[in-house]
Amino acid sequence: MLSCTRNNLIFVFLLFFCFHSVGLFGCSLAAHEWKLIFYSKFQTNGPIFPFSEADLLLKGEYDPVKAVLWVNPCAERAITALSAFFLTSYHNLLSSLDLETYIASGLPNTLSANRHKNFTWLKNLIWLPYKNVGQISNFVNDLTDEDFLVIGSDNYSLRVALFSDSNSHNKCYQLVLMQEGRIRAVQPSPKKPSANETKGLAYISVIFYENLFKGDILSFSLYPIAGSRSFFIQNEELVTGLIAEKKLLPRLSIENDPNSYDIPELPQ
């Protein structure tokens, strides 16, 4: 089982990689035939990248609140405060990014230009991590029922898969990190009480040629970002060059459909 510290170190690396990648964009031009060459599954103490928790509040099911009390088994670790800080600033980030730019050509664009119009309260929302439900009792005493939402994250696992591309003579690879867990959300507001349980699904996909550490990255995508899979890197110049050198197989126009952008199916 991965420790909380290891989980959060991975999360810090992912944040650094993600937000230093914004701005590199292009259209995917290559066709891939993926085959699985490595797979492993780990149980984790909580979400390594809490995108599902953050996206939960964009679904419009909850009334405005001042705080989210996030019950997370890793909450006793000081570095977990970084995750909470990220969640606090997440919605401001979404409002500042032109996310429509990062939806790949051919993918359904579910993003709304007015997605924050009815969610202005999210910009001032704070996420407060707690290790267990018992720890929140004193804090709740100082709040009214309208002020907070309780979200719990548990039963998390991380699946790591590496695929090679037969169309490139197995020199192109895709690394997928898929996180699955359970999210429970309770809002005790008398106006709109709710209790929901959802599957927390999030993944990161990196497609690279030969060596990831050489920086030959074809694409980097995250799910969910505002409910969609978003591509923060698609290196059109690199892909075009590899196709010209016959190292990648070009994508035909008839293949330009939403399903062609799905990640490969992972073992259970």
N, C-alpha and C positions, 0 to 999 in steps of 0.2 A: 504494500500500500504506500502510495506517495505521501510524504509528510506535508503538513500545512506550509512549512517553510519552502519546500521544493515547489509546491503548487504556486505559491506567490512569486517566486523567482521566475518561473516560466511566464507568469502573467506580466511581470514587469518587462521581460524581454519582448513579449508580443505587443505590448503597448508601444514600446520604443520603435519596434519595426513597423508597426501600422502607421503611426502618426508622423514618421519620417519618410513614409512612402507616398503620401498624398501628393498628387500633381503629375505623376507619371501615368499616362493613359493612352490607350489605343484600342483597336478592335482585334479580336482574336481571328487569326487567318489560317490556323493550322488545324488539321484533322488528326485525332489521336485514336489509337486502339490500345486501351490500357489493360495490363495484366498485373495481378497482384504478386509482389515479390517479397514483401515483409508485412507482418501484421502482429500487433500485440494489444492487449486490453488490460487496463489498470483500474482498480478501485481508488477513488480519491475522496478526501475529506470534505470537499466542497467544490464549487465551480472555480476552475482555473482562469477562465475568461468569462465574466458575468454578463455577456451580451443578452442572453435570454431574459434575465432578471430585469435589465434596463428596458428592453423592448416590451415587456409585459405592460408597462404603464402607457404605451402608445395605442393600446387597443380601445381606449375610451370606455372601459368598464368601471372605472373608479371615479369617485368625486374628488375634487381638489383636497389635498392634505399638505401639511407642513413638513412631515417627516415620514420616512419609511424605516420601520424597525426591522432590520434584516437579521434574521436568526440563521447564523452560519457557523458550523462547527469550528472553523478556523479563526473565529473572531477574537480569540485571546491573543493572537499574534499581532505584534505592533505593525508589521508590514501590511496586514490586512487593511489598515487604514488607507493605504494607497488605493486598494480596490474600491473602498467606499468613496474616496475622493473622486475617482474616475466616474463612478455611478452618479455622484452629485453633479459633475460637470458634463456628463454624457449628452444631455438634452440641449445644453448650450452649444455643444460641438455640432450636433445635428442641424441646429438652426443656422450655424455659421457656414457649414459646408454646402456646396451645391451638389447634393448627393445624386441628383438625376444624372449628373455627368459620369457617375461611376457605374451606371447600369449598362451592362454589355449590350451591344446591338443584337436584337433577336430575343432578349429576355423580356418578359412582361414587366412593365414598370408600374409598380403598385404605389409608388411614392406620390404624395399629394403636395403641390406647391403650398397649400395652406395647412400642412399637417400640424403646425404648432398654433394655429389660430385659436383653437379651443383648449390648448394645453399650456397657456402662459404660466400657470402655476408650477409647471415642471422645472422652469428655469431657476426657481428659488428653493427647490426641494432638496432636503438633505437626507443622506442614507446613514443610519447609525447601526454599526454591526454589533451583534450580541451572540454569545456562544450558545445560549439556550433560552427558552421562553421565560424561565424563572428570573433571569436577569433583567427583563424589561419591566417587571411589575412596578418598581419604584419610579421609573421614568413615566410610565403610563398614568400614574397618579397625578402627575402635573399637567396632563393633557386632557382635553375633552375628546369625546368619541369621534368628533369630526376632524380632529387634528392629525391622525396617524393611520398608517396602513402597516400591517404586519405581513412580511414575506419570509417564508422559510425555504431554505435550499438544503436538500439531502439526497441520499442514494445516488451519488454521482460516480460516473466512470469516464475514463478517457480511452478512446480507441485511436491507435496510431497505425497508419497504413501507408505503405510506399508502393507505387505502381510504376512500371516502365511501359514505354510506348513502342509497340511492335512496328509502327509506321516509320519510326526513326531509327530502326535497328537497335532499339533498347538503349538509346543514348539520351532520351528525354524522359523526365521523371515527374511524377506528381506525389507530393507529400500531403496527406490529409490528417488533421487532428480533429477528431469529432468527440464532443463532450455531450453526455446525456445525463439527465438527472430528473428530479421531481421538484416542482415549485408549488408551494401552497401560499395563497394570498387571502388574508382575512381583513375586511374593513367593517368595523363595528358601527359605522355611522348610522344613526336612527333614520336619516333621510333615504339612504340607499345601502342597506347592509348587504354584504356579499361574502361568500366563502368559495374559493375556486382552487382546483388542483389541475395543473397542466404539466406537460412534459417539457423539460428544459433541454432543448436541442440547439447546439451551436457548433459551428465548425470553421476551420481555417484550411484553405487549400493553397498550396504553393506549387507552381509548375516551373521547372527549371531544366536547363540543358547541361548535361554531363556533371557539373559540379555546382552545388548550391552556394558554396562559399566563395566561388569566383565571381558571384554576382550576376550570372547569366540567368536571370529570372524572367520567365515569359509572362507569368501572371501571379497575382496575389489577391485572394478574395476572402471575405468574411461573411458569415451568416449567423444570426440576423443583424442587419443594420437597418433600422426603421422598417423591419418586416421583410426585407429583401436581401438577396445575395448581392453584395456590392464588391466591385473590382477596383482595388486601389492601385494596382499595377497591371497594365497589359502593355507589354513592350512591343509595339508594332514594328519598330525599326529592327529589333533583334529577330523577331519572327520572320519578317520579310527577307532578311539576309540569309537566315537558315533555309528558307524555302528556295531561294535563288541558288544556294549551294547544294540543293537536293538532300539536305539533312532532315528536313521536315516535309510532310505531305501537305499540300495546300488543301484548304477546306473548299468544297464546292458550294455554289450558291444555294443549291437545293438542300444542303445540310444545315443551312443557317436557320435553325428552328430552336425554340426554347429548350427542348430535351437535349440538344447537343451540348449545352452548358452545364448539365448535371454532373456532379462528382460521381466517380465510379461507385458501384455498390460495395459496401463493406461487409465482411463476415459478421455474424452475430456472436 
